Protein backbone atom coordinates (compact mmCIF):
# COMPACT_ATOMS: atom_id res chain seq x y z
CA UNK A 1 0.00 0.00 0.00
CA UNK A 2 1.28 3.45 -0.89
CA UNK A 3 1.53 6.21 1.68
CA UNK A 4 -1.03 9.00 1.33
CA UNK A 5 0.31 12.43 0.41
CA UNK A 6 -0.11 15.32 2.83
CA UNK A 7 0.54 18.98 2.02
CA UNK A 8 2.96 20.86 4.28
CA UNK A 9 2.83 24.64 3.86
CA UNK A 10 6.14 26.47 3.74
CA UNK A 11 7.47 29.69 5.21
CA UNK A 12 9.27 32.28 3.07
CA UNK A 13 12.80 33.26 4.10
CA UNK A 14 15.46 35.51 2.56
CA UNK A 15 18.99 34.05 2.51
CA UNK A 16 22.04 34.96 0.39
CA UNK A 17 20.00 37.11 -2.03
CA UNK A 18 17.53 34.27 -2.65
CA UNK A 19 13.96 33.74 -1.54
CA UNK A 20 13.48 30.27 -0.05
CA UNK A 21 10.29 28.34 0.63
CA UNK A 22 10.98 25.95 3.50
CA UNK A 23 9.39 23.94 6.31
CA UNK A 24 10.93 22.74 9.58
CA UNK A 25 12.51 19.31 9.28
CA UNK A 26 10.65 18.19 12.41
CA UNK A 27 7.31 18.61 10.56
CA UNK A 28 8.51 16.40 7.72
CA UNK A 29 9.95 13.75 10.03
CA UNK A 30 6.73 13.67 12.07
CA UNK A 31 4.65 13.21 8.93
CA UNK A 32 6.82 10.31 7.78
CA UNK A 33 7.37 8.47 11.04
CA UNK A 34 4.43 9.27 13.34
CA UNK A 35 1.60 9.83 10.87
CA UNK A 36 2.78 7.41 8.16
CA UNK A 37 2.11 9.86 5.33
CA UNK A 38 4.40 11.28 2.65
CA UNK A 39 4.88 15.07 3.01
CA UNK A 40 4.77 17.35 -0.04
CA UNK A 41 5.97 20.94 0.37
CA UNK A 42 3.62 23.64 -0.93
CA UNK A 43 5.23 27.01 -1.77
CA UNK A 44 3.79 30.09 -0.07
CA UNK A 45 2.82 32.21 -3.05
CA UNK A 46 0.39 35.05 -2.56
CA UNK A 47 -0.15 38.09 -0.44
mmCIF entry with sequence, helices, sheets and N, C-alpha, C, O atoms, coordinates in Angstrom:
data_MODEL
# 
_entry.id   MODEL 
# 
_entity.id                         1 
_entity.type                       polymer 
_entity.pdbx_number_of_molecules   1 
# 
_entity_poly.entity_id                      1 
_entity_poly.type                           'polypeptide(L)' 
_entity_poly.nstd_linkage                   no 
_entity_poly.nstd_monomer                   no 
_entity_poly.pdbx_seq_one_letter_code       
;(UNK)(UNK)(UNK)(UNK)(UNK)(UNK)(UNK)(UNK)(UNK)(UNK)(UNK)(UNK)(UNK)(UNK)(UNK)(UNK)
(UNK)(UNK)(UNK)(UNK)(UNK)(UNK)(UNK)(UNK)(UNK)(UNK)(UNK)(UNK)(UNK)(UNK)(UNK)(UNK)
(UNK)(UNK)(UNK)(UNK)(UNK)(UNK)(UNK)(UNK)(UNK)(UNK)(UNK)(UNK)(UNK)(UNK)(UNK)
;
_entity_poly.pdbx_seq_one_letter_code_can   XXXXXXXXXXXXXXXXXXXXXXXXXXXXXXXXXXXXXXXXXXXXXXX 
_entity_poly.pdbx_strand_id                 A 
# 
loop_
_entity_poly_seq.entity_id 
_entity_poly_seq.num 
_entity_poly_seq.mon_id 
_entity_poly_seq.hetero 
1 1  UNK n 
1 2  UNK n 
1 3  UNK n 
1 4  UNK n 
1 5  UNK n 
1 6  UNK n 
1 7  UNK n 
1 8  UNK n 
1 9  UNK n 
1 10 UNK n 
1 11 UNK n 
1 12 UNK n 
1 13 UNK n 
1 14 UNK n 
1 15 UNK n 
1 16 UNK n 
1 17 UNK n 
1 18 UNK n 
1 19 UNK n 
1 20 UNK n 
1 21 UNK n 
1 22 UNK n 
1 23 UNK n 
1 24 UNK n 
1 25 UNK n 
1 26 UNK n 
1 27 UNK n 
1 28 UNK n 
1 29 UNK n 
1 30 UNK n 
1 31 UNK n 
1 32 UNK n 
1 33 UNK n 
1 34 UNK n 
1 35 UNK n 
1 36 UNK n 
1 37 UNK n 
1 38 UNK n 
1 39 UNK n 
1 40 UNK n 
1 41 UNK n 
1 42 UNK n 
1 43 UNK n 
1 44 UNK n 
1 45 UNK n 
1 46 UNK n 
1 47 UNK n 
# 
_struct_asym.id          A 
_struct_asym.entity_id   1 
# 
_struct_conf.conf_type_id            HELX_P 
_struct_conf.id                      HELX_P1 
_struct_conf.pdbx_PDB_helix_id       AA1 
_struct_conf.beg_label_comp_id       UNK 
_struct_conf.beg_label_asym_id       A 
_struct_conf.beg_label_seq_id        25 
_struct_conf.pdbx_beg_PDB_ins_code   ? 
_struct_conf.end_label_comp_id       UNK 
_struct_conf.end_label_asym_id       A 
_struct_conf.end_label_seq_id        33 
_struct_conf.pdbx_end_PDB_ins_code   ? 
_struct_conf.beg_auth_comp_id        UNK 
_struct_conf.beg_auth_asym_id        A 
_struct_conf.beg_auth_seq_id         25 
_struct_conf.end_auth_comp_id        UNK 
_struct_conf.end_auth_asym_id        A 
_struct_conf.end_auth_seq_id         33 
_struct_conf.pdbx_PDB_helix_class    1 
_struct_conf.details                 ? 
_struct_conf.pdbx_PDB_helix_length   9 
# 
_struct_conf_type.id          HELX_P 
_struct_conf_type.criteria    ? 
_struct_conf_type.reference   ? 
# 
loop_
_struct_sheet.id 
_struct_sheet.type 
_struct_sheet.number_strands 
_struct_sheet.details 
AA1 ? 2 ? 
AA2 ? 2 ? 
# 
loop_
_struct_sheet_order.sheet_id 
_struct_sheet_order.range_id_1 
_struct_sheet_order.range_id_2 
_struct_sheet_order.offset 
_struct_sheet_order.sense 
AA1 1 2 ? parallel      
AA2 1 2 ? anti-parallel 
# 
loop_
_struct_sheet_range.sheet_id 
_struct_sheet_range.id 
_struct_sheet_range.beg_label_comp_id 
_struct_sheet_range.beg_label_asym_id 
_struct_sheet_range.beg_label_seq_id 
_struct_sheet_range.pdbx_beg_PDB_ins_code 
_struct_sheet_range.end_label_comp_id 
_struct_sheet_range.end_label_asym_id 
_struct_sheet_range.end_label_seq_id 
_struct_sheet_range.pdbx_end_PDB_ins_code 
_struct_sheet_range.beg_auth_comp_id 
_struct_sheet_range.beg_auth_asym_id 
_struct_sheet_range.beg_auth_seq_id 
_struct_sheet_range.end_auth_comp_id 
_struct_sheet_range.end_auth_asym_id 
_struct_sheet_range.end_auth_seq_id 
AA1 1 UNK A 5  ? UNK A 9  ? UNK A 5  UNK A 9  
AA1 2 UNK A 38 ? UNK A 42 ? UNK A 38 UNK A 42 
AA2 1 UNK A 11 ? UNK A 15 ? UNK A 11 UNK A 15 
AA2 2 UNK A 18 ? UNK A 22 ? UNK A 18 UNK A 22 
# 
loop_
_atom_site.group_PDB 
_atom_site.id 
_atom_site.type_symbol 
_atom_site.label_atom_id 
_atom_site.label_alt_id 
_atom_site.label_comp_id 
_atom_site.label_asym_id 
_atom_site.label_entity_id 
_atom_site.label_seq_id 
_atom_site.pdbx_PDB_ins_code 
_atom_site.Cartn_x 
_atom_site.Cartn_y 
_atom_site.Cartn_z 
_atom_site.occupancy 
_atom_site.B_iso_or_equiv 
_atom_site.pdbx_formal_charge 
_atom_site.auth_seq_id 
_atom_site.auth_comp_id 
_atom_site.auth_asym_id 
_atom_site.auth_atom_id 
_atom_site.pdbx_PDB_model_num 
ATOM 1   N N  . UNK A 1 1  ? 0.838  -1.190 0.000  1.00 0.00 ? 1  UNK A N  1 
ATOM 2   C CA . UNK A 1 1  ? 0.000  0.000  0.000  1.00 0.00 ? 1  UNK A CA 1 
ATOM 3   C C  . UNK A 1 1  ? 0.879  1.248  0.000  1.00 0.00 ? 1  UNK A C  1 
ATOM 4   O O  . UNK A 1 1  ? 1.860  1.327  0.740  1.00 0.00 ? 1  UNK A O  1 
ATOM 5   N N  . UNK A 1 2  ? 0.525  2.207  -0.824 1.00 0.00 ? 2  UNK A N  1 
ATOM 6   C CA . UNK A 1 2  ? 1.284  3.452  -0.893 1.00 0.00 ? 2  UNK A CA 1 
ATOM 7   C C  . UNK A 1 2  ? 0.867  4.389  0.230  1.00 0.00 ? 2  UNK A C  1 
ATOM 8   O O  . UNK A 1 2  ? -0.272 4.370  0.698  1.00 0.00 ? 2  UNK A O  1 
ATOM 9   N N  . UNK A 1 3  ? 1.825  5.211  0.648  1.00 0.00 ? 3  UNK A N  1 
ATOM 10  C CA . UNK A 1 3  ? 1.528  6.205  1.678  1.00 0.00 ? 3  UNK A CA 1 
ATOM 11  C C  . UNK A 1 3  ? 0.696  7.330  1.075  1.00 0.00 ? 3  UNK A C  1 
ATOM 12  O O  . UNK A 1 3  ? 0.951  7.742  -0.057 1.00 0.00 ? 3  UNK A O  1 
ATOM 13  N N  . UNK A 1 4  ? -0.296 7.836  1.809  1.00 0.00 ? 4  UNK A N  1 
ATOM 14  C CA . UNK A 1 4  ? -1.034 9.001  1.333  1.00 0.00 ? 4  UNK A CA 1 
ATOM 15  C C  . UNK A 1 4  ? -0.136 10.234 1.340  1.00 0.00 ? 4  UNK A C  1 
ATOM 16  O O  . UNK A 1 4  ? 0.786  10.336 2.149  1.00 0.00 ? 4  UNK A O  1 
ATOM 17  N N  . UNK A 1 5  ? -0.411 11.157 0.443  1.00 0.00 ? 5  UNK A N  1 
ATOM 18  C CA . UNK A 1 5  ? 0.310  12.434 0.411  1.00 0.00 ? 5  UNK A CA 1 
ATOM 19  C C  . UNK A 1 5  ? -0.367 13.416 1.352  1.00 0.00 ? 5  UNK A C  1 
ATOM 20  O O  . UNK A 1 5  ? -1.591 13.418 1.488  1.00 0.00 ? 5  UNK A O  1 
ATOM 21  N N  . UNK A 1 6  ? 0.435  14.249 1.998  1.00 0.00 ? 6  UNK A N  1 
ATOM 22  C CA . UNK A 1 6  ? -0.112 15.315 2.831  1.00 0.00 ? 6  UNK A CA 1 
ATOM 23  C C  . UNK A 1 6  ? 0.658  16.596 2.503  1.00 0.00 ? 6  UNK A C  1 
ATOM 24  O O  . UNK A 1 6  ? 1.884  16.583 2.388  1.00 0.00 ? 6  UNK A O  1 
ATOM 25  N N  . UNK A 1 7  ? -0.075 17.695 2.355  1.00 0.00 ? 7  UNK A N  1 
ATOM 26  C CA . UNK A 1 7  ? 0.541  18.981 2.023  1.00 0.00 ? 7  UNK A CA 1 
ATOM 27  C C  . UNK A 1 7  ? 1.085  19.641 3.284  1.00 0.00 ? 7  UNK A C  1 
ATOM 28  O O  . UNK A 1 7  ? 0.398  19.723 4.302  1.00 0.00 ? 7  UNK A O  1 
ATOM 29  N N  . UNK A 1 8  ? 2.322  20.106 3.204  1.00 0.00 ? 8  UNK A N  1 
ATOM 30  C CA . UNK A 1 8  ? 2.960  20.863 4.283  1.00 0.00 ? 8  UNK A CA 1 
ATOM 31  C C  . UNK A 1 8  ? 3.227  22.258 3.732  1.00 0.00 ? 8  UNK A C  1 
ATOM 32  O O  . UNK A 1 8  ? 3.982  22.416 2.772  1.00 0.00 ? 8  UNK A O  1 
ATOM 33  N N  . UNK A 1 9  ? 2.609  23.269 4.337  1.00 0.00 ? 9  UNK A N  1 
ATOM 34  C CA . UNK A 1 9  ? 2.827  24.637 3.863  1.00 0.00 ? 9  UNK A CA 1 
ATOM 35  C C  . UNK A 1 9  ? 4.212  25.116 4.288  1.00 0.00 ? 9  UNK A C  1 
ATOM 36  O O  . UNK A 1 9  ? 4.733  24.705 5.325  1.00 0.00 ? 9  UNK A O  1 
ATOM 37  N N  . UNK A 1 10 ? 4.792  25.979 3.483  1.00 0.00 ? 10 UNK A N  1 
ATOM 38  C CA . UNK A 1 10 ? 6.142  26.467 3.740  1.00 0.00 ? 10 UNK A CA 1 
ATOM 39  C C  . UNK A 1 10 ? 6.122  27.909 4.226  1.00 0.00 ? 10 UNK A C  1 
ATOM 40  O O  . UNK A 1 10 ? 5.145  28.635 4.040  1.00 0.00 ? 10 UNK A O  1 
ATOM 41  N N  . UNK A 1 11 ? 7.220  28.302 4.852  1.00 0.00 ? 11 UNK A N  1 
ATOM 42  C CA . UNK A 1 11 ? 7.467  29.691 5.205  1.00 0.00 ? 11 UNK A CA 1 
ATOM 43  C C  . UNK A 1 11 ? 8.386  30.277 4.143  1.00 0.00 ? 11 UNK A C  1 
ATOM 44  O O  . UNK A 1 11 ? 9.082  29.539 3.446  1.00 0.00 ? 11 UNK A O  1 
ATOM 45  N N  . UNK A 1 12 ? 8.389  31.598 4.018  1.00 0.00 ? 12 UNK A N  1 
ATOM 46  C CA . UNK A 1 12 ? 9.272  32.276 3.074  1.00 0.00 ? 12 UNK A CA 1 
ATOM 47  C C  . UNK A 1 12 ? 10.392 32.940 3.860  1.00 0.00 ? 12 UNK A C  1 
ATOM 48  O O  . UNK A 1 12 ? 10.142 33.654 4.831  1.00 0.00 ? 12 UNK A O  1 
ATOM 49  N N  . UNK A 1 13 ? 11.627 32.700 3.435  1.00 0.00 ? 13 UNK A N  1 
ATOM 50  C CA . UNK A 1 13 ? 12.804 33.259 4.096  1.00 0.00 ? 13 UNK A CA 1 
ATOM 51  C C  . UNK A 1 13 ? 13.745 33.843 3.047  1.00 0.00 ? 13 UNK A C  1 
ATOM 52  O O  . UNK A 1 13 ? 13.837 33.329 1.932  1.00 0.00 ? 13 UNK A O  1 
ATOM 53  N N  . UNK A 1 14 ? 14.438 34.910 3.407  1.00 0.00 ? 14 UNK A N  1 
ATOM 54  C CA . UNK A 1 14 ? 15.460 35.508 2.555  1.00 0.00 ? 14 UNK A CA 1 
ATOM 55  C C  . UNK A 1 14 ? 16.826 35.034 3.050  1.00 0.00 ? 14 UNK A C  1 
ATOM 56  O O  . UNK A 1 14 ? 17.120 35.120 4.243  1.00 0.00 ? 14 UNK A O  1 
ATOM 57  N N  . UNK A 1 15 ? 17.666 34.531 2.132  1.00 0.00 ? 15 UNK A N  1 
ATOM 58  C CA . UNK A 1 15 ? 18.989 34.052 2.509  1.00 0.00 ? 15 UNK A CA 1 
ATOM 59  C C  . UNK A 1 15 ? 19.908 34.146 1.303  1.00 0.00 ? 15 UNK A C  1 
ATOM 60  O O  . UNK A 1 15 ? 19.593 33.616 0.238  1.00 0.00 ? 15 UNK A O  1 
ATOM 61  N N  . UNK A 1 16 ? 21.042 34.819 1.464  1.00 0.00 ? 16 UNK A N  1 
ATOM 62  C CA . UNK A 1 16 ? 22.036 34.963 0.389  1.00 0.00 ? 16 UNK A CA 1 
ATOM 63  C C  . UNK A 1 16 ? 21.426 35.456 -0.921 1.00 0.00 ? 16 UNK A C  1 
ATOM 64  O O  . UNK A 1 16 ? 21.681 34.887 -1.983 1.00 0.00 ? 16 UNK A O  1 
ATOM 65  N N  . UNK A 1 17 ? 20.626 36.509 -0.845 1.00 0.00 ? 17 UNK A N  1 
ATOM 66  C CA . UNK A 1 17 ? 20.000 37.115 -2.026 1.00 0.00 ? 17 UNK A CA 1 
ATOM 67  C C  . UNK A 1 17 ? 19.032 36.185 -2.759 1.00 0.00 ? 17 UNK A C  1 
ATOM 68  O O  . UNK A 1 17 ? 18.748 36.397 -3.937 1.00 0.00 ? 17 UNK A O  1 
ATOM 69  N N  . UNK A 1 18 ? 18.533 35.174 -2.084 1.00 0.00 ? 18 UNK A N  1 
ATOM 70  C CA . UNK A 1 18 ? 17.532 34.274 -2.649 1.00 0.00 ? 18 UNK A CA 1 
ATOM 71  C C  . UNK A 1 18 ? 16.318 34.234 -1.732 1.00 0.00 ? 18 UNK A C  1 
ATOM 72  O O  . UNK A 1 18 ? 16.430 34.437 -0.523 1.00 0.00 ? 18 UNK A O  1 
ATOM 73  N N  . UNK A 1 19 ? 15.171 33.972 -2.318 1.00 0.00 ? 19 UNK A N  1 
ATOM 74  C CA . UNK A 1 19 ? 13.957 33.740 -1.543 1.00 0.00 ? 19 UNK A CA 1 
ATOM 75  C C  . UNK A 1 19 ? 13.730 32.237 -1.485 1.00 0.00 ? 19 UNK A C  1 
ATOM 76  O O  . UNK A 1 19 ? 13.642 31.572 -2.517 1.00 0.00 ? 19 UNK A O  1 
ATOM 77  N N  . UNK A 1 20 ? 13.636 31.705 -0.257 1.00 0.00 ? 20 UNK A N  1 
ATOM 78  C CA . UNK A 1 20 ? 13.483 30.267 -0.047 1.00 0.00 ? 20 UNK A CA 1 
ATOM 79  C C  . UNK A 1 20 ? 12.107 29.963 0.507  1.00 0.00 ? 20 UNK A C  1 
ATOM 80  O O  . UNK A 1 20 ? 11.580 30.715 1.327  1.00 0.00 ? 20 UNK A O  1 
ATOM 81  N N  . UNK A 1 21 ? 11.530 28.872 0.067  1.00 0.00 ? 21 UNK A N  1 
ATOM 82  C CA . UNK A 1 21 ? 10.286 28.344 0.626  1.00 0.00 ? 21 UNK A CA 1 
ATOM 83  C C  . UNK A 1 21 ? 10.690 27.077 1.375  1.00 0.00 ? 21 UNK A C  1 
ATOM 84  O O  . UNK A 1 21 ? 11.189 26.128 0.769  1.00 0.00 ? 21 UNK A O  1 
ATOM 85  N N  . UNK A 1 22 ? 10.476 27.060 2.691  1.00 0.00 ? 22 UNK A N  1 
ATOM 86  C CA . UNK A 1 22 ? 10.976 25.948 3.501  1.00 0.00 ? 22 UNK A CA 1 
ATOM 87  C C  . UNK A 1 22 ? 10.010 25.612 4.631  1.00 0.00 ? 22 UNK A C  1 
ATOM 88  O O  . UNK A 1 22 ? 9.158  26.416 5.010  1.00 0.00 ? 22 UNK A O  1 
ATOM 89  N N  . UNK A 1 23 ? 10.168 24.403 5.155  1.00 0.00 ? 23 UNK A N  1 
ATOM 90  C CA . UNK A 1 23 ? 9.391  23.938 6.311  1.00 0.00 ? 23 UNK A CA 1 
ATOM 91  C C  . UNK A 1 23 ? 10.365 23.309 7.301  1.00 0.00 ? 23 UNK A C  1 
ATOM 92  O O  . UNK A 1 23 ? 11.396 22.773 6.895  1.00 0.00 ? 23 UNK A O  1 
ATOM 93  N N  . UNK A 1 24 ? 10.055 23.367 8.589  1.00 0.00 ? 24 UNK A N  1 
ATOM 94  C CA . UNK A 1 24 ? 10.929 22.743 9.583  1.00 0.00 ? 24 UNK A CA 1 
ATOM 95  C C  . UNK A 1 24 ? 11.055 21.232 9.348  1.00 0.00 ? 24 UNK A C  1 
ATOM 96  O O  . UNK A 1 24 ? 10.073 20.551 9.052  1.00 0.00 ? 24 UNK A O  1 
ATOM 97  N N  . UNK A 1 25 ? 12.254 20.741 9.483  1.00 0.00 ? 25 UNK A N  1 
ATOM 98  C CA . UNK A 1 25 ? 12.512 19.313 9.284  1.00 0.00 ? 25 UNK A CA 1 
ATOM 99  C C  . UNK A 1 25 ? 11.687 18.455 10.231 1.00 0.00 ? 25 UNK A C  1 
ATOM 100 O O  . UNK A 1 25 ? 11.280 17.351 9.871  1.00 0.00 ? 25 UNK A O  1 
ATOM 101 N N  . UNK A 1 26 ? 11.435 18.954 11.440 1.00 0.00 ? 26 UNK A N  1 
ATOM 102 C CA . UNK A 1 26 ? 10.648 18.193 12.410 1.00 0.00 ? 26 UNK A CA 1 
ATOM 103 C C  . UNK A 1 26 ? 9.244  17.901 11.882 1.00 0.00 ? 26 UNK A C  1 
ATOM 104 O O  . UNK A 1 26 ? 8.701  16.829 12.150 1.00 0.00 ? 26 UNK A O  1 
ATOM 105 N N  . UNK A 1 27 ? 8.646  18.834 11.136 1.00 0.00 ? 27 UNK A N  1 
ATOM 106 C CA . UNK A 1 27 ? 7.314  18.614 10.561 1.00 0.00 ? 27 UNK A CA 1 
ATOM 107 C C  . UNK A 1 27 ? 7.351  17.451 9.569  1.00 0.00 ? 27 UNK A C  1 
ATOM 108 O O  . UNK A 1 27 ? 6.466  16.595 9.558  1.00 0.00 ? 27 UNK A O  1 
ATOM 109 N N  . UNK A 1 28 ? 8.397  17.442 8.736  1.00 0.00 ? 28 UNK A N  1 
ATOM 110 C CA . UNK A 1 28 ? 8.511  16.399 7.716  1.00 0.00 ? 28 UNK A CA 1 
ATOM 111 C C  . UNK A 1 28 ? 8.771  15.040 8.350  1.00 0.00 ? 28 UNK A C  1 
ATOM 112 O O  . UNK A 1 28 ? 8.182  14.037 7.948  1.00 0.00 ? 28 UNK A O  1 
ATOM 113 N N  . UNK A 1 29 ? 9.656  15.011 9.345  1.00 0.00 ? 29 UNK A N  1 
ATOM 114 C CA . UNK A 1 29 ? 9.953  13.749 10.027 1.00 0.00 ? 29 UNK A CA 1 
ATOM 115 C C  . UNK A 1 29 ? 8.724  13.208 10.754 1.00 0.00 ? 29 UNK A C  1 
ATOM 116 O O  . UNK A 1 29 ? 8.482  12.001 10.756 1.00 0.00 ? 29 UNK A O  1 
ATOM 117 N N  . UNK A 1 30 ? 7.950  14.101 11.372 1.00 0.00 ? 30 UNK A N  1 
ATOM 118 C CA . UNK A 1 30 ? 6.734  13.668 12.071 1.00 0.00 ? 30 UNK A CA 1 
ATOM 119 C C  . UNK A 1 30 ? 5.721  13.092 11.090 1.00 0.00 ? 30 UNK A C  1 
ATOM 120 O O  . UNK A 1 30 ? 5.068  12.091 11.384 1.00 0.00 ? 30 UNK A O  1 
ATOM 121 N N  . UNK A 1 31 ? 5.590  13.718 9.931  1.00 0.00 ? 31 UNK A N  1 
ATOM 122 C CA . UNK A 1 31 ? 4.651  13.209 8.930  1.00 0.00 ? 31 UNK A CA 1 
ATOM 123 C C  . UNK A 1 31 ? 5.054  11.808 8.479  1.00 0.00 ? 31 UNK A C  1 
ATOM 124 O O  . UNK A 1 31 ? 4.208  10.924 8.349  1.00 0.00 ? 31 UNK A O  1 
ATOM 125 N N  . UNK A 1 32 ? 6.342  11.612 8.245  1.00 0.00 ? 32 UNK A N  1 
ATOM 126 C CA . UNK A 1 32 ? 6.825  10.306 7.783  1.00 0.00 ? 32 UNK A CA 1 
ATOM 127 C C  . UNK A 1 32 ? 6.733  9.229  8.857  1.00 0.00 ? 32 UNK A C  1 
ATOM 128 O O  . UNK A 1 32 ? 6.200  8.147  8.612  1.00 0.00 ? 32 UNK A O  1 
ATOM 129 N N  . UNK A 1 33 ? 7.249  9.522  10.036 1.00 0.00 ? 33 UNK A N  1 
ATOM 130 C CA . UNK A 1 33 ? 7.365  8.467  11.044 1.00 0.00 ? 33 UNK A CA 1 
ATOM 131 C C  . UNK A 1 33 ? 6.111  8.296  11.900 1.00 0.00 ? 33 UNK A C  1 
ATOM 132 O O  . UNK A 1 33 ? 5.646  7.171  12.085 1.00 0.00 ? 33 UNK A O  1 
ATOM 133 N N  . UNK A 1 34 ? 5.567  9.369  12.413 1.00 0.00 ? 34 UNK A N  1 
ATOM 134 C CA . UNK A 1 34 ? 4.431  9.266  13.342 1.00 0.00 ? 34 UNK A CA 1 
ATOM 135 C C  . UNK A 1 34 ? 3.099  9.091  12.617 1.00 0.00 ? 34 UNK A C  1 
ATOM 136 O O  . UNK A 1 34 ? 2.273  8.270  13.015 1.00 0.00 ? 34 UNK A O  1 
ATOM 137 N N  . UNK A 1 35 ? 2.896  9.865  11.553 1.00 0.00 ? 35 UNK A N  1 
ATOM 138 C CA . UNK A 1 35 ? 1.603  9.830  10.870 1.00 0.00 ? 35 UNK A CA 1 
ATOM 139 C C  . UNK A 1 35 ? 1.567  8.817  9.726  1.00 0.00 ? 35 UNK A C  1 
ATOM 140 O O  . UNK A 1 35 ? 0.488  8.415  9.291  1.00 0.00 ? 35 UNK A O  1 
ATOM 141 N N  . UNK A 1 36 ? 2.739  8.401  9.236  1.00 0.00 ? 36 UNK A N  1 
ATOM 142 C CA . UNK A 1 36 ? 2.779  7.414  8.164  1.00 0.00 ? 36 UNK A CA 1 
ATOM 143 C C  . UNK A 1 36 ? 2.333  7.940  6.816  1.00 0.00 ? 36 UNK A C  1 
ATOM 144 O O  . UNK A 1 36 ? 1.871  7.177  5.968  1.00 0.00 ? 36 UNK A O  1 
ATOM 145 N N  . UNK A 1 37 ? 2.471  9.250  6.614  1.00 0.00 ? 37 UNK A N  1 
ATOM 146 C CA . UNK A 1 37 ? 2.107  9.857  5.332  1.00 0.00 ? 37 UNK A CA 1 
ATOM 147 C C  . UNK A 1 37 ? 3.368  10.404 4.669  1.00 0.00 ? 37 UNK A C  1 
ATOM 148 O O  . UNK A 1 37 ? 4.410  10.525 5.313  1.00 0.00 ? 37 UNK A O  1 
ATOM 149 N N  . UNK A 1 38 ? 3.271  10.733 3.385  1.00 0.00 ? 38 UNK A N  1 
ATOM 150 C CA . UNK A 1 38 ? 4.404  11.284 2.652  1.00 0.00 ? 38 UNK A CA 1 
ATOM 151 C C  . UNK A 1 38 ? 4.189  12.785 2.481  1.00 0.00 ? 38 UNK A C  1 
ATOM 152 O O  . UNK A 1 38 ? 3.237  13.195 1.815  1.00 0.00 ? 38 UNK A O  1 
ATOM 153 N N  . UNK A 1 39 ? 5.065  13.624 3.077  1.00 0.00 ? 39 UNK A N  1 
ATOM 154 C CA . UNK A 1 39 ? 4.878  15.072 3.008  1.00 0.00 ? 39 UNK A CA 1 
ATOM 155 C C  . UNK A 1 39 ? 5.282  15.650 1.648  1.00 0.00 ? 39 UNK A C  1 
ATOM 156 O O  . UNK A 1 39 ? 6.275  15.241 1.047  1.00 0.00 ? 39 UNK A O  1 
ATOM 157 N N  . UNK A 1 40 ? 4.486  16.608 1.188  1.00 0.00 ? 40 UNK A N  1 
ATOM 158 C CA . UNK A 1 40 ? 4.772  17.349 -0.039 1.00 0.00 ? 40 UNK A CA 1 
ATOM 159 C C  . UNK A 1 40 ? 4.766  18.826 0.325  1.00 0.00 ? 40 UNK A C  1 
ATOM 160 O O  . UNK A 1 40 ? 3.782  19.332 0.864  1.00 0.00 ? 40 UNK A O  1 
ATOM 161 N N  . UNK A 1 41 ? 5.872  19.522 0.029  1.00 0.00 ? 41 UNK A N  1 
ATOM 162 C CA . UNK A 1 41 ? 5.968  20.942 0.368  1.00 0.00 ? 41 UNK A CA 1 
ATOM 163 C C  . UNK A 1 41 ? 5.191  21.785 -0.633 1.00 0.00 ? 41 UNK A C  1 
ATOM 164 O O  . UNK A 1 41 ? 5.285  21.584 -1.844 1.00 0.00 ? 41 UNK A O  1 
ATOM 165 N N  . UNK A 1 42 ? 4.420  22.734 -0.104 1.00 0.00 ? 42 UNK A N  1 
ATOM 166 C CA . UNK A 1 42 ? 3.620  23.637 -0.929 1.00 0.00 ? 42 UNK A CA 1 
ATOM 167 C C  . UNK A 1 42 ? 4.192  25.041 -0.772 1.00 0.00 ? 42 UNK A C  1 
ATOM 168 O O  . UNK A 1 42 ? 4.205  25.572 0.339  1.00 0.00 ? 42 UNK A O  1 
ATOM 169 N N  . UNK A 1 43 ? 4.669  25.660 -1.863 1.00 0.00 ? 43 UNK A N  1 
ATOM 170 C CA . UNK A 1 43 ? 5.231  27.006 -1.767 1.00 0.00 ? 43 UNK A CA 1 
ATOM 171 C C  . UNK A 1 43 ? 4.192  28.021 -1.295 1.00 0.00 ? 43 UNK A C  1 
ATOM 172 O O  . UNK A 1 43 ? 2.994  27.867 -1.537 1.00 0.00 ? 43 UNK A O  1 
ATOM 173 N N  . UNK A 1 44 ? 4.674  29.053 -0.619 1.00 0.00 ? 44 UNK A N  1 
ATOM 174 C CA . UNK A 1 44 ? 3.793  30.093 -0.070 1.00 0.00 ? 44 UNK A CA 1 
ATOM 175 C C  . UNK A 1 44 ? 3.708  31.282 -1.014 1.00 0.00 ? 44 UNK A C  1 
ATOM 176 O O  . UNK A 1 44 ? 4.255  32.346 -0.725 1.00 0.00 ? 44 UNK A O  1 
ATOM 177 N N  . UNK A 1 45 ? 3.036  31.110 -2.120 1.00 0.00 ? 45 UNK A N  1 
ATOM 178 C CA . UNK A 1 45 ? 2.823  32.211 -3.052 1.00 0.00 ? 45 UNK A CA 1 
ATOM 179 C C  . UNK A 1 45 ? 1.582  32.981 -2.636 1.00 0.00 ? 45 UNK A C  1 
ATOM 180 O O  . UNK A 1 45 ? 0.645  32.402 -2.087 1.00 0.00 ? 45 UNK A O  1 
ATOM 181 N N  . UNK A 1 46 ? 1.570  34.260 -2.890 1.00 0.00 ? 46 UNK A N  1 
ATOM 182 C CA . UNK A 1 46 ? 0.386  35.048 -2.563 1.00 0.00 ? 46 UNK A CA 1 
ATOM 183 C C  . UNK A 1 46 ? 0.725  36.249 -1.714 1.00 0.00 ? 46 UNK A C  1 
ATOM 184 O O  . UNK A 1 46 ? 1.890  36.590 -1.513 1.00 0.00 ? 46 UNK A O  1 
ATOM 185 N N  . UNK A 1 47 ? -0.321 36.878 -1.225 1.00 0.00 ? 47 UNK A N  1 
ATOM 186 C CA . UNK A 1 47 ? -0.147 38.094 -0.436 1.00 0.00 ? 47 UNK A CA 1 
ATOM 187 C C  . UNK A 1 47 ? 0.219  37.795 0.984  1.00 0.00 ? 47 UNK A C  1 
ATOM 188 O O  . UNK A 1 47 ? 0.401  38.716 1.781  1.00 0.00 ? 47 UNK A O  1 
# 
